[in-house]
Amino acid sequence: ALPIYFVALDVLIDFPIQFEEMWSGKATRKSPDGEIYLVCIDHLIKLKEYSNRIQDQQDIYFLSRIKNGK
């Protein structure tokens, strides 16, 4: 049987960063099925600050620690 993966995605209707800027700063990871494009940590923090949900506030804290190597 094939493994089942669950991925949580946020869909933004309005966002503070232009797509071209996010695309040029993306991180690319390889998977057995191809490439995966990820938003860079600085843009992710900015997007979460813009949404400002409770979960986003917690994520910003942890993302900032990761970014600063703590």
MOZI-V168001 format. One record per backbone hydrogen bond with DSSP energy under -0.5 kcal/mol. CO is the residue of the C=O (numbers start at 0). NH is the residue of the N-H. Records with the same first field share a line. If there is no record, write none. Layout:
BEGIN
CO->NH ; NH
END
This chain:
BEGIN
6->8
9->11
17->21
18->22
19->23
20->24
22->25
26->37
28->35
30->33
33->30
35->28
37->26
39->43
40->44
41->45
42->46
43->47
44->48
45->49
46->50
47->51
52->56
53->57
54->58
55->59
56->60
57->61
58->62
59->63
60->64
61->65
62->66
63->67
64->69
65->68
END
